[in-house]
């Protein structure tokens, strides 16, 4: 005897009433609010911590440029003779010896930068918006917003203050101002030897 097994499969199409919705169609209101709060906190951290660093990076570039400009001016000045009445080659004739007097601080009358031959000629040079190199070429486009001031004083006792003795040492001070109004001061002594 054989028995027949009958299996009845009941396939019904699900309706809205008897089906369970398993997919989400979007974000809930709570999830949106939490997302907005997290995003606003992260933006506030960025603006207070990271964005000021961009300003500091520009400041570092200005410091480097100021150092370049100041050092180039110092090199130009220090390459000149100690005094108008000293030997331009150095060593043979020195002002303050053998009846040779030293000249006063400042450029000789009618002398321009191209003719500066001793360090005190550079005293009171002030480069505002127009910076020039030693050849008289305009370099303002390379150093936009920079200015430079040069002072030369007699400083025989090396204390940074001027003295009346003009035969021993001269303090050369170059001040470079960046576009952010930071002053960088470079100083060097030129001695009479």
Backbone as a printed PyTorch tensor [residue, N CA C, xyz], in Angstrom:
tensor([[[  0.7570,  -1.1410,   0.0000],
         [  0.0000,   0.0000,   0.0000],
         [  0.8360,   1.2610,   0.0000]],

        [[  0.5060,   1.9690,  -0.8120],
         [  1.1970,   3.2480,  -0.9440],
         [  0.2850,   4.3630,  -0.4840]],

        [[  0.9090,   5.1650,   0.1910],
         [  0.1570,   6.3110,   0.6640],
         [  0.6370,   7.5490,  -0.0640]],

        [[ -0.1930,   8.3440,  -0.3210],
         [  0.1620,   9.5990,  -0.9740],
         [  0.2260,  10.7040,   0.0740]],

        [[  1.2990,  11.3590,  -0.0110],
         [  1.4640,  12.4760,   0.9080],
         [  1.1670,  13.7390,   0.1190]],

        [[  0.3370,  14.4250,   0.6660],
         [  0.0260,  15.6690,  -0.0190],
         [  0.4390,  16.8350,   0.8630]],

        [[  1.1620,  17.6920,   0.2620],
         [  1.6200,  18.9000,   0.9500],
         [  0.9360,  20.0770,   0.2880]],

        [[  0.4160,  20.8160,   1.0940],
         [ -0.2960,  21.9550,   0.5680],
         [  0.4780,  23.2200,   0.9220]],

        [[  0.8780,  23.9320,  -0.0510],
         [  1.6070,  25.1690,   0.1610],
         [  0.6460,  26.3090,  -0.0820]],

        [[  0.5780,  27.1060,   0.9250],
         [ -0.3220,  28.2380,   0.8370],
         [  0.5290,  29.4940,   0.6080]],

        [[  0.5370,  29.9970,  -0.5650],
         [  1.2860,  31.2070,  -0.9040],
         [  0.2880,  32.3330,  -1.0370]],

        [[  0.4920,  33.2550,  -0.1600],
         [ -0.3800,  34.4190,  -0.2180],
         [  0.4560,  35.6630,  -0.4410]],

        [[ -0.0690,  36.5320,  -1.1380],
         [  0.5870,  37.8050,  -1.3860],
         [  0.4150,  38.6610,  -0.1320]],

        [[  1.5920,  39.2110,   0.3840],
         [  1.4480,  40.0130,   1.6010],
         [  0.7150,  41.3150,   1.3110]],

        [[ -0.0430,  41.6920,   2.2410],
         [ -0.7530,  42.9620,   2.1590],
         [ -0.1550,  43.9170,   3.1840]],

        [[ -0.5980,  45.1410,   3.1460],
         [ -0.0740,  46.1250,   4.0760],
         [ -0.4130,  45.7630,   5.5130]],

        [[ -1.5080,  45.1680,   5.7210],
         [ -1.9230,  44.8630,   7.0730],
         [ -1.0800,  43.7500,   7.6970]],

        [[ -0.6760,  42.7540,   6.9270],
         [  0.0240,  41.6320,   7.5230],
         [  1.5260,  41.6060,   7.2320]],

        [[  2.0810,  42.5980,   6.5830],
         [  3.5200,  42.6040,   6.3100],
         [  4.2430,  43.5100,   7.3050]],

        [[  5.4870,  43.1560,   7.5830],
         [  6.3220,  43.9480,   8.4810],
         [  7.3060,  44.7270,   7.6160]],

        [[  7.3630,  46.0180,   7.8270],
         [  8.2790,  46.8500,   7.0490],
         [  9.6550,  46.7060,   7.6760]],

        [[ 10.6100,  46.2220,   6.8830],
         [ 11.9530,  45.9950,   7.4060],
         [ 12.9510,  47.0330,   6.9030]],

        [[ 12.6360,  47.7810,   5.9040],
         [ 13.5220,  48.8220,   5.3890],
         [ 13.1510,  50.1640,   5.9880]],

        [[ 14.2430,  50.9710,   6.2680],
         [ 14.0140,  52.3390,   6.7280],
         [ 14.1160,  53.2590,   5.5220]],

        [[ 13.3010,  54.2250,   5.4650],
         [ 13.2640,  55.1190,   4.3210],
         [ 14.1190,  56.3620,   4.5080]],

        [[ 14.7920,  56.5990,   5.6730],
         [ 15.5980,  57.7940,   5.8910],
         [ 16.0460,  57.8860,   7.3270]],

        [[ 16.3860,  59.1300,   7.7440],
         [ 16.8530,  59.3660,   9.1020],
         [ 15.6940,  59.8590,   9.9550]],

        [[ 15.7870,  59.5570,  11.2170],
         [ 14.7820,  60.0820,  12.1310],
         [ 15.1660,  61.5050,  12.5150]],

        [[ 14.2640,  62.1900,  13.1160],
         [ 14.5070,  63.5660,  13.5320],
         [ 15.6250,  63.6330,  14.5740]],

        [[ 15.6730,  62.6770,  15.4600],
         [ 16.7140,  62.6440,  16.4900],
         [ 18.0840,  62.4530,  15.8470]],

        [[ 18.1790,  61.5640,  14.8690],
         [ 19.4500,  61.3400,  14.1800],
         [ 19.9080,  62.6020,  13.4440]],

        [[ 19.0020,  63.3130,  12.8300],
         [ 19.3540,  64.5610,  12.1510],
         [ 19.8700,  65.6110,  13.1350]],

        [[ 19.2180,  65.7500,  14.2660],
         [ 19.6450,  66.7420,  15.2610],
         [ 21.0160,  66.3800,  15.8240]],

        [[ 21.2460,  65.1120,  16.1270],
         [ 22.5500,  64.6770,  16.6300],
         [ 23.6310,  64.9370,  15.5790]],

        [[ 23.3540,  64.6710,  14.3220],
         [ 24.3140,  64.9300,  13.2470],
         [ 24.6570,  66.4000,  13.1230]],

        [[ 23.6650,  67.2620,  13.2240],
         [ 23.8990,  68.7060,  13.1420],
         [ 24.7470,  69.1820,  14.3190]],

        [[ 24.4740,  68.6730,  15.5090],
         [ 25.2400,  69.0690,  16.6970],
         [ 26.6950,  68.6240,  16.5650]],

        [[ 26.9280,  67.3890,  16.1270],
         [ 28.2960,  66.8880,  15.9530],
         [ 29.0310,  67.7040,  14.8920]],

        [[ 28.3680,  68.0310,  13.8010],
         [ 28.9770,  68.8270,  12.7430],
         [ 29.3220,  70.2370,  13.2350]],

        [[ 28.4410,  70.8460,  14.0050],
         [ 28.7220,  72.2000,  14.5090],
         [ 29.8700,  72.1890,  15.5130]],

        [[ 29.9680,  71.1570,  16.3290],
         [ 31.0940,  71.0590,  17.2690],
         [ 32.4030,  70.8930,  16.5090]],

        [[ 32.4050,  70.0600,  15.4850],
         [ 33.6460,  69.8600,  14.7190],
         [ 34.0500,  71.1370,  13.9810]],

        [[ 33.1050,  71.8970,  13.4510],
         [ 33.4450,  73.1580,  12.7910],
         [ 33.9770,  74.1860,  13.7840]],

        [[ 33.4070,  74.2190,  14.9840],
         [ 33.9100,  75.1750,  15.9780],
         [ 35.3290,  74.8100,  16.4120]],

        [[ 35.6450,  73.5310,  16.5030],
         [ 37.0120,  73.1090,  16.8260],
         [ 37.9640,  73.5100,  15.7040]],

        [[ 37.5480,  73.3170,  14.4640],
         [ 38.3920,  73.7030,  13.3300],
         [ 38.6730,  75.2040,  13.3220]],

        [[ 37.6460,  75.9960,  13.5490],
         [ 37.8480,  77.4450,  13.4650],
         [ 38.6650,  77.9890,  14.6280]],

        [[ 38.5900,  77.3620,  15.8020],
         [ 39.3490,  77.8840,  16.9390],
         [ 40.7600,  77.3250,  17.0250]],

        [[ 40.9940,  76.1380,  16.5070],
         [ 42.3100,  75.5210,  16.6520],
         [ 43.1350,  75.5050,  15.3740]],

        [[ 42.5420,  75.1410,  14.2760],
         [ 43.3260,  74.9310,  13.0620],
         [ 43.4590,  76.1620,  12.1830]],

        [[ 42.4190,  76.9380,  12.0340],
         [ 42.4940,  78.0720,  11.1240],
         [ 43.4780,  79.1580,  11.5670]],

        [[ 43.6500,  79.4220,  12.8730],
         [ 44.7020,  80.3870,  13.2590],
         [ 46.1080,  79.9220,  12.8870]],

        [[ 46.3030,  78.6330,  12.7210],
         [ 47.6150,  78.1340,  12.3090],
         [ 47.9700,  78.6040,  10.9060]],

        [[ 46.9750,  78.8280,  10.0670],
         [ 47.2500,  79.3400,   8.7220],
         [ 47.8560,  80.7340,   8.8000]],

        [[ 47.3900,  81.5410,   9.7330],
         [ 47.9630,  82.8720,   9.9320],
         [ 49.4040,  82.7720,  10.4110]],

        [[ 49.6840,  81.8190,  11.2900],
         [ 51.0450,  81.6410,  11.7820],
         [ 51.9740,  81.1490,  10.6870]],

        [[ 51.4580,  80.3740,   9.7500],
         [ 52.3310,  79.9140,   8.6700],
         [ 52.7350,  81.0830,   7.7760]],

        [[ 51.8400,  82.0330,   7.5650],
         [ 52.2060,  83.2320,   6.8000],
         [ 53.2160,  84.0660,   7.5780]],

        [[ 53.0800,  84.0740,   8.8880],
         [ 54.0230,  84.8170,   9.7240],
         [ 55.4340,  84.2410,   9.5960]],

        [[ 55.5450,  82.9390,   9.5020],
         [ 56.8570,  82.3050,   9.3510],
         [ 57.4970,  82.6780,   8.0170]],

        [[ 56.7030,  82.7510,   6.9880],
         [ 57.2310,  83.1590,   5.6830],
         [ 57.7320,  84.5980,   5.7560]],

        [[ 56.9880,  85.4710,   6.4400],
         [ 57.4200,  86.8600,   6.5950],
         [ 58.7090,  86.9470,   7.4010]],

        [[ 58.8640,  86.0890,   8.4050],
         [ 60.1000,  86.0880,   9.1920],
         [ 61.2940,  85.7180,   8.3200]],

        [[ 61.1170,  84.7280,   7.4830],
         [ 62.2040,  84.3020,   6.5920],
         [ 62.5480,  85.4120,   5.6060]],

        [[ 61.5290,  86.0390,   5.0530],
         [ 61.7650,  87.1230,   4.0910],
         [ 62.4440,  88.3160,   4.7640]],

        [[ 62.0400,  88.6140,   6.0000],
         [ 62.6750,  89.7100,   6.7410],
         [ 64.1380,  89.3860,   7.0150]],

        [[ 64.4240,  88.1360,   7.3430],
         [ 65.8140,  87.7320,   7.5820],
         [ 66.6450,  87.8620,   6.3110]],

        [[ 66.0740,  87.4740,   5.1730],
         [ 66.7830,  87.6240,   3.8890],
         [ 67.1070,  89.0880,   3.6140]],

        [[ 66.0990,  89.9290,   3.7770],
         [ 66.2570,  91.3510,   3.4720],
         [ 67.2550,  92.0130,   4.4230]],

        [[ 67.1240,  91.7350,   5.7120],
         [ 68.0360,  92.3180,   6.6910],
         [ 69.4680,  91.8470,   6.5000]],

        [[ 69.6370,  90.5570,   6.2420],
         [ 70.9890,  90.0230,   6.0560],
         [ 71.6370,  90.5650,   4.7850]],

        [[ 70.8580,  90.7370,   3.7320],
         [ 71.4450,  91.2790,   2.5020],
         [ 71.9020,  92.7280,   2.7040]],

        [[ 71.1340,  93.5090,   3.4630],
         [ 71.5460,  94.8870,   3.7350],
         [ 72.7790,  94.9140,   4.6320]],

        [[ 72.8120,  94.0660,   5.6430],
         [ 73.9910,  93.9840,   6.5230],
         [ 75.2280,  93.6160,   5.7060]],

        [[ 75.0910,  92.6410,   4.8160],
         [ 76.2320,  92.2330,   3.9800],
         [ 76.7250,  93.3770,   3.1000]],

        [[ 75.7800,  94.1360,   2.5450],
         [ 76.1650,  95.2710,   1.7060],
         [ 76.9310,  96.3150,   2.5140]],

        [[ 76.4360,  96.6280,   3.6940],
         [ 77.0570,  97.6790,   4.5060],
         [ 78.4060,  97.2290,   5.0530]],

        [[ 78.4780,  96.0180,   5.5600],
         [ 79.7050,  95.5490,   6.2070],
         [ 80.8460,  95.4010,   5.2020]],

        [[ 80.5120,  95.3260,   3.9280],
         [ 81.5350,  95.2390,   2.8890],
         [ 82.1920,  96.5720,   2.5650]],

        [[ 81.6920,  97.6490,   3.1540],
         [ 82.2590,  98.9750,   2.9080],
         [ 83.3710,  99.2730,   3.9200]],

        [[ 84.1140, 100.3430,   3.6580],
         [ 85.2020, 100.7650,   4.5490],
         [ 84.6290, 101.2870,   5.8620]],

        [[ 85.4740, 101.3060,   6.8920],
         [ 85.0510, 101.8040,   8.2000],
         [ 84.6940, 103.2850,   8.1400]],

        [[ 85.5040, 104.0610,   7.4600],
         [ 85.3050, 105.5090,   7.4380],
         [ 85.7630, 106.0690,   6.0960]],

        [[ 85.2780, 107.2470,   5.7930],
         [ 85.6520, 107.9440,   4.5590],
         [ 87.1600, 108.1820,   4.4890]],

        [[ 87.7760, 108.4380,   5.6360],
         [ 89.2040, 108.7450,   5.6720],
         [ 90.0770, 107.5230,   5.9260]],

        [[ 89.4830, 106.3450,   5.9400],
         [ 90.2570, 105.1120,   6.1050],
         [ 90.5990, 104.5460,   4.7410]],

        [[ 91.6010, 103.6950,   4.7450],
         [ 91.9790, 103.0020,   3.5190],
         [ 90.8390, 102.0630,   3.1180]],

        [[ 90.3800, 102.1690,   1.8940],
         [ 89.2660, 101.3380,   1.4420],
         [ 89.6250,  99.8560,   1.3950]],

        [[ 90.9000,  99.5490,   1.2780],
         [ 91.3350,  98.1520,   1.2780],
         [ 91.4650,  97.6360,   2.7000]],

        [[ 91.5900,  98.5180,   3.6440],
         [ 91.6970,  98.1340,   5.0410],
         [ 93.1230,  97.9220,   5.4820]],

        [[ 93.4620,  98.5210,   6.6150],
         [ 94.7260,  98.2190,   7.2470],
         [ 95.8320,  99.2330,   7.1130]],

        [[ 96.0600,  99.8400,   5.9700],
         [ 97.2120, 100.7260,   5.8000],
         [ 96.9800, 102.0990,   6.4170]],

        [[ 95.8590, 102.7000,   6.1200],
         [ 95.5390, 104.0220,   6.6510],
         [ 94.2320, 103.8980,   7.4280]],

        [[ 94.2840, 104.2730,   8.7010],
         [ 93.0820, 104.2160,   9.5270],
         [ 92.8070, 105.5930,  10.1000]],

        [[ 91.5400, 105.9630,  10.0890],
         [ 91.2050, 107.2470,  10.6990],
         [ 91.4280, 107.1430,  12.2040]],

        [[ 91.7530, 108.2580,  12.8130],
         [ 92.0290, 108.2640,  14.2430],
         [ 93.4920, 108.0190,  14.5630]],

        [[ 94.3030, 107.7480,  13.5650],
         [ 95.7430, 107.5340,  13.7560],
         [ 96.5210, 108.5220,  12.9020]],

        [[ 97.6980, 108.8180,  13.3140],
         [ 98.6500, 109.6370,  12.5420],
         [ 98.0420, 110.9340,  12.0330]],

        [[ 97.2160, 111.5590,  12.8500],
         [ 96.6660, 112.8540,  12.4690],
         [ 95.5160, 112.7860,  11.4790]],

        [[ 95.0410, 111.6160,  11.1290],
         [ 93.9040, 111.4910,  10.2070],
         [ 92.6350, 111.4180,  11.0470]],

        [[ 91.7690, 112.3980,  10.8800],
         [ 90.5350, 112.4150,  11.6700],
         [ 89.4540, 111.5840,  10.9830]],

        [[ 88.5230, 111.0760,  11.7950],
         [ 87.3890, 110.3130,  11.2550],
         [ 86.2760, 111.2750,  10.8640]],

        [[ 85.5500, 110.9210,   9.8450],
         [ 84.4640, 111.7810,   9.3700],
         [ 83.2270, 111.6080,  10.2430]],

        [[ 82.2930, 112.5160,  10.0740],
         [ 81.0450, 112.4680,  10.8330],
         [ 80.1240, 111.3970,  10.2500]],

        [[ 79.2000, 110.9430,  11.0890],
         [ 78.2160, 109.9480,  10.6570],
         [ 77.2950, 110.5780,   9.6180]],

        [[ 76.9860, 109.8350,   8.5790],
         [ 76.0580, 110.2860,   7.5500],
         [ 76.7070, 110.3260,   6.1890]],

        [[ 75.8800, 110.3520,   5.1860],
         [ 76.3770, 110.3910,   3.8060],
         [ 76.9870, 111.7540,   3.5100]],

        [[ 77.9770, 111.7500,   2.6510],
         [ 78.5760, 113.0100,   2.2190],
         [ 77.5630, 113.7590,   1.3720]],

        [[ 77.6880, 115.0750,   1.3070],
         [ 76.7110, 115.8650,   0.5690],
         [ 76.6990, 115.4660,  -0.9020]],

        [[ 75.4990, 115.2520,  -1.4030],
         [ 75.3240, 114.8930,  -2.8040],
         [ 75.5900, 113.4260,  -3.1090]],

        [[ 75.9210, 112.6420,  -2.1040],
         [ 76.2460, 111.2280,  -2.3350],
         [ 74.9650, 110.3910,  -2.3440]],

        [[ 74.8570, 109.5190,  -3.3240],
         [ 73.7120, 108.6140,  -3.4080],
         [ 74.1580, 107.2120,  -3.0040]],

        [[ 73.2140, 106.3250,  -2.8950],
         [ 73.5230, 104.9650,  -2.4490],
         [ 74.5250, 104.2790,  -3.3630]],

        [[ 74.4740, 104.5560,  -4.6320],
         [ 75.4260, 103.9390,  -5.5670],
         [ 76.8570, 104.3580,  -5.2560]],

        [[ 77.0390, 105.5190,  -4.6290],
         [ 78.3710, 106.0130,  -4.3150],
         [ 78.7900, 105.8150,  -2.8680]],

        [[ 77.9680, 105.1320,  -2.0710],
         [ 78.3330, 104.9100,  -0.6700],
         [ 79.5930, 104.0600,  -0.6100]],

        [[ 80.6020, 104.5680,   0.1140],
         [ 81.8650, 103.8370,   0.1820],
         [ 82.3030, 103.5230,   1.6080]],

        [[ 81.5690, 104.0120,   2.6010],
         [ 81.8830, 103.6490,   3.9850],
         [ 80.5790, 103.4310,   4.7510]],

        [[ 80.6760, 102.7650,   5.9080],
         [ 79.4690, 102.3150,   6.6010],
         [ 78.5890, 103.4530,   7.0980]],

        [[ 79.1820, 104.5650,   7.5150],
         [ 78.3320, 105.6250,   8.0640],
         [ 77.5260, 106.3490,   6.9980]],

        [[ 77.8200, 106.1250,   5.7250],
         [ 76.9960, 106.7080,   4.6580],
         [ 75.5670, 106.1600,   4.7000]],

        [[ 75.4000, 104.9690,   5.2510],
         [ 74.0890, 104.3160,   5.2810],
         [ 73.2040, 104.8060,   6.4160]],

        [[ 73.7310, 105.6480,   7.2960],
         [ 72.9330, 106.1160,   8.4270],
         [ 71.6950, 106.8660,   7.9440]],

        [[ 70.5910, 106.5920,   8.6030],
         [ 69.3010, 107.2580,   8.3630],
         [ 68.6640, 106.8910,   7.0300]],

        [[ 69.0980, 105.8000,   6.4120],
         [ 68.3850, 105.3430,   5.2140],
         [ 67.0710, 104.7350,   5.6690]],

        [[ 65.9960, 105.1460,   5.0420],
         [ 64.6850, 104.6100,   5.3700],
         [ 64.0070, 104.2050,   4.0760]],

        [[ 63.7790, 102.9200,   3.9270],
         [ 63.0690, 102.4130,   2.7600],
         [ 61.6290, 102.1810,   3.1790]],

        [[ 60.7300, 102.9960,   2.6880],
         [ 59.3130, 102.8110,   2.9760],
         [ 58.7280, 101.7680,   2.0470]],

        [[ 57.9010, 102.2120,   1.1280],
         [ 57.2630, 101.2950,   0.1920],
         [ 58.1720, 100.9150,  -0.9680]],

        [[ 59.2390, 101.6600,  -1.1920],
         [ 60.1250, 101.3910,  -2.3200],
         [ 61.4490, 100.8480,  -1.8070]],

        [[ 61.6100,  99.5490,  -1.9120],
         [ 62.8630,  98.9040,  -1.5170],
         [ 63.7420,  98.7520,  -2.7440]],

        [[ 65.0340,  98.9810,  -2.5590],
         [ 65.9860,  98.8410,  -3.6650],
         [ 67.1340,  97.9500,  -3.2290]],

        [[ 67.6990,  97.2250,  -4.1880],
         [ 68.9010,  96.4500,  -3.8890],
         [ 70.1280,  97.3370,  -4.0650]],

        [[ 71.3150,  96.7620,  -3.9280],
         [ 72.5450,  97.5640,  -3.9890],
         [ 72.8060,  98.1520,  -5.3680]],

        [[ 72.1550,  97.6230,  -6.3920],
         [ 72.3130,  98.1520,  -7.7480],
         [ 71.2900,  99.2400,  -8.0690]],

        [[ 70.4300,  99.5530,  -7.1090],
         [ 69.4060, 100.5660,  -7.3230],
         [ 68.1620, 100.0330,  -8.0030]],

        [[ 68.0520,  98.7230,  -8.1490],
         [ 66.8740,  98.1190,  -8.7840],
         [ 65.7510,  97.9910,  -7.7600]],

        [[ 64.5390,  98.2700,  -8.2110],
         [ 63.3730,  98.1930,  -7.3370],
         [ 63.0450,  96.7280,  -7.0400]],

        [[ 63.0020,  96.3740,  -5.7560],
         [ 62.6450,  95.0020,  -5.3610],
         [ 61.3670,  95.0020,  -4.5220]],

        [[ 60.5710,  96.0620,  -4.6440],
         [ 59.3400,  96.1790,  -3.8650],
         [ 58.3440,  95.0840,  -4.1940]],

        [[ 58.3510,  94.6120,  -5.4360],
         [ 57.4070,  93.5540,  -5.8000],
         [ 57.7630,  92.2340,  -5.1270]],

        [[ 59.0260,  92.0520,  -4.7640],
         [ 59.4390,  90.8360,  -4.0580],
         [ 59.1430,  90.9180,  -2.5670]],

        [[ 59.0780,  92.1330,  -2.0470],
         [ 58.8710,  92.3520,  -0.6130],
         [ 57.7040,  93.3110,  -0.3990]],

        [[ 56.5330,  92.9030,  -0.8300],
         [ 55.3440,  93.7510,  -0.7230],
         [ 54.9830,  93.9320,   0.7550]],

        [[ 54.8490,  95.1760,   1.1670],
         [ 54.4640,  95.4790,   2.5450],
         [ 55.6230,  95.5640,   3.5230]],

        [[ 56.8360,  95.3100,   3.0730],
         [ 58.0090,  95.3810,   3.9450],
         [ 58.5870,  96.7930,   3.9130]],

        [[ 59.1980,  97.1940,   5.0120],
         [ 59.9580,  98.4420,   5.0520],
         [ 61.2430,  98.1890,   5.8280]],

        [[ 62.2210,  99.0820,   5.6400],
         [ 63.5250,  98.8710,   6.2550],
         [ 64.1110, 100.2170,   6.6650]],

        [[ 64.7990, 100.2090,   7.8000],
         [ 65.4210, 101.4120,   8.3380],
         [ 66.8360, 101.0580,   8.7850]],

        [[ 67.8090, 101.9270,   8.4860],
         [ 69.2110, 101.6810,   8.8400],
         [ 69.7000, 102.8150,   9.7360]],

        [[ 70.3780, 102.4410,  10.8150],
         [ 70.9990, 103.4180,  11.7170],
         [ 72.4500, 103.0040,  11.9330]],

        [[ 73.3420, 103.9870,  11.9370],
         [ 74.7560, 103.7540,  12.2200],
         [ 75.1590, 104.7370,  13.3130]],

        [[ 75.7510, 104.2060,  14.3920],
         [ 76.2190, 105.0730,  15.4810],
         [ 77.6420, 104.6780,  15.8680]],

        [[ 78.3880, 105.6370,  16.4170],
         [ 79.7050, 105.3440,  16.9880],
         [ 79.4840, 104.6770,  18.3390]],

        [[ 80.1250, 103.5330,  18.5580],
         [ 79.9470, 102.7960,  19.8110],
         [ 81.2760, 102.1740,  20.2260]],

        [[ 82.1490, 102.9990,  20.7930],
         [ 83.4970, 102.5550,  21.1460],
         [ 83.5070, 101.5620,  22.2960]],

        [[ 82.5170, 101.6190,  23.1960],
         [ 82.5180, 100.7080,  24.3430],
         [ 81.5780,  99.5090,  24.1630]],

        [[ 81.0080,  99.3430,  23.0090],
         [ 80.1900,  98.1740,  22.6440],
         [ 79.0000,  97.9440,  23.5840]],

        [[ 78.3650,  99.0060,  24.0150],
         [ 77.2120,  98.8470,  24.8990],
         [ 75.8830,  99.0870,  24.1830]],

        [[ 75.9180,  99.3950,  22.9130],
         [ 74.6990,  99.6280,  22.1500],
         [ 74.2220, 101.0630,  22.1900]],

        [[ 74.8890, 101.8950,  22.9720],
         [ 74.5600, 103.3240,  23.0410],
         [ 75.6540, 104.1060,  22.3350]],

        [[ 75.2920, 105.1930,  21.7390],
         [ 76.2620, 105.9970,  21.0130],
         [ 77.2980, 106.6330,  21.9260]],

        [[ 78.5110, 106.7500,  21.4340],
         [ 79.5800, 107.4370,  22.1610],
         [ 80.1820, 108.4980,  21.2500]],

        [[ 80.9420, 109.3990,  21.8410],
         [ 81.5760, 110.4590,  21.0660],
         [ 82.8160, 109.9890,  20.3300]],

        [[ 83.3770, 108.8570,  20.7470],
         [ 84.5970, 108.3470,  20.1220],
         [ 84.2380, 107.7070,  18.7840]],

        [[ 84.6860, 108.3180,  17.7100],
         [ 84.3280, 107.8110,  16.3850],
         [ 85.4660, 107.0670,  15.7030]],

        [[ 86.4850, 106.6530,  16.4700],
         [ 87.6330, 106.0220,  15.8200],
         [ 87.7660, 104.5340,  16.1030]],

        [[ 86.8650, 103.9500,  16.8850],
         [ 87.0340, 102.5510,  17.2780],
         [ 86.0410, 101.6110,  16.6130]],

        [[ 84.7470, 101.8400,  16.8410],
         [ 83.7300, 100.9090,  16.3380],
         [ 82.4470, 101.6500,  15.9900]],

        [[ 81.7460, 101.1160,  15.0110],
         [ 80.4440, 101.6610,  14.6100],
         [ 79.4290, 100.5280,  14.6690]],

        [[ 78.3060, 100.8120,  15.3140],
         [ 77.2150,  99.8480,  15.4140],
         [ 76.2380, 100.1100,  14.2780]],

        [[ 76.0210,  99.0910,  13.4690],
         [ 75.0890,  99.1820,  12.3400],
         [ 73.8420,  98.4010,  12.7290]],

        [[ 72.6960,  99.0510,  12.6950],
         [ 71.4330,  98.4120,  13.0550],
         [ 70.4690,  98.5330,  11.8820]],

        [[ 69.9930,  97.3950,  11.4100],
         [ 69.0100,  97.3470,  10.3270],
         [ 67.7130,  96.8120,  10.9170]],

        [[ 66.6350,  97.5680,  10.7690],
         [ 65.3230,  97.1490,  11.2570],
         [ 64.4210,  96.8970,  10.0580]],

        [[ 63.8860,  95.6840,   9.9810],
         [ 62.9760,  95.3110,   8.8950],
         [ 61.5940,  95.1190,   9.4950]],

        [[ 60.6030,  95.7920,   8.9220],
         [ 59.2170,  95.6580,   9.3720],
         [ 58.4410,  94.8440,   8.3450]],

        [[ 57.7330,  93.8170,   8.8370],
         [ 56.9530,  92.9320,   7.9650],
         [ 55.5730,  93.5330,   7.7080]],

        [[ 54.8150,  92.9660,   6.7740],
         [ 53.4550,  93.4620,   6.5310],
         [ 52.5350,  93.3180,   7.7450]],

        [[ 52.8830,  92.4300,   8.6820],
         [ 52.0830,  92.2660,   9.8960],
         [ 52.5780,  93.1720,  11.0280]],

        [[ 53.4410,  94.1260,  10.6920],
         [ 53.9900,  95.1210,  11.6270],
         [ 54.8400,  94.5200,  12.7370]],

        [[ 55.5750,  93.4580,  12.4190],
         [ 56.5710,  92.9220,  13.3360],
         [ 57.9300,  93.4640,  12.9150]],

        [[ 58.6940,  93.9510,  13.8770],
         [ 60.0270,  94.4810,  13.5960],
         [ 61.0840,  93.4270,  13.8890]],

        [[ 61.9980,  93.2580,  12.9530],
         [ 63.1410,  92.3700,  13.1260],
         [ 64.3920,  93.2300,  13.0540]],

        [[ 65.1990,  93.1670,  14.0960],
         [ 66.3660,  94.0350,  14.2190],
         [ 67.6260,  93.1980,  14.0440]],

        [[ 68.4950,  93.6600,  13.1500],
         [ 69.7750,  93.0040,  12.8760],
         [ 70.8750,  94.0110,  13.1870]],

        [[ 71.8540,  93.5950,  13.9720],
         [ 72.9340,  94.5040,  14.3700],
         [ 74.2810,  93.8500,  14.1510]],

        [[ 75.2500,  94.6820,  13.7950],
         [ 76.6180,  94.2100,  13.6010],
         [ 77.5600,  95.3850,  13.8710]],

        [[ 78.7510,  95.0570,  14.3270],
         [ 79.7750,  96.0850,  14.5390],
         [ 80.7680,  96.0640,  13.3950]],

        [[ 81.1690,  97.2390,  12.9700],
         [ 82.2840,  97.4050,  12.0380],
         [ 83.3610,  98.1210,  12.8330]],

        [[ 84.5370,  97.4980,  12.9140],
         [ 85.6110,  98.0760,  13.7240],
         [ 86.7000,  98.6360,  12.8270]],

        [[ 87.4700,  99.5300,  13.3850],
         [ 88.5270, 100.2220,  12.6620],
         [ 89.8160,  99.4190,  12.7960]],

        [[ 90.0650,  98.5770,  11.8220],
         [ 91.3250,  97.8060,  11.8410],
         [ 91.9870,  97.8280,  10.4930]]])
